[in-house]
């Protein structure tokens, strides 16, 4: 089955760190660009970061630039998001999404990150 | 950044009636390669988003033909010809012509 499964979310204090993972299966992960998208509780979708198929090129939203790092391990079919210096406003469900035939043709189920003291 | 503005933000519709959502971008979404990279997503309550259209009007597999996407430049529309109960949710337009990638605020479709 073609799918993306996120993990690694949880409760963290402001200023803390967390690493999210997105396990891909059912398709040739190394051939696809990948993204992270987040959604704060009751709010809309916000694109966070993008990485190309071999990890050479990355892009970030201004709100996370310098604090978050996207990476991938094509041997493990896994996408990562390292989140440092977390803020209360980073609280959200984080989705990984594939760029296939156009953007975001496949989404995971999301993982909740809560930043609170 | 390209600002994507959707209207209306809330859309109550009677079953079987048509619905239309507008999406306007602050810059043209026509890329230098000739493609307009505008997509539409549906998010049903409690679910992950699902793409409906990409490149303005290319329908994704499994999307009913009562949905249609149209537009060009800075002005785009998602239409539902006859709303069904399963269409309840929030609809987002999204562009990747320019970095950073940006979503519209979302339009909540509900049954009247």
Interface residues (C-beta under 8 A of the other chain):
Chain A: X35 X37 X44 X45 X46 X47 X50 X59 X60 X61 X62 X95 X101 X102 X103 X104 X105 X107 X108 X109 X110
Chain B: X1 X37 X39 X41 X43 X48 X49 X50 X51 X54 X55 X58 X60 X90 X92 X94 X96 X99 X100 X101 X102 X103 X104 X105 X106
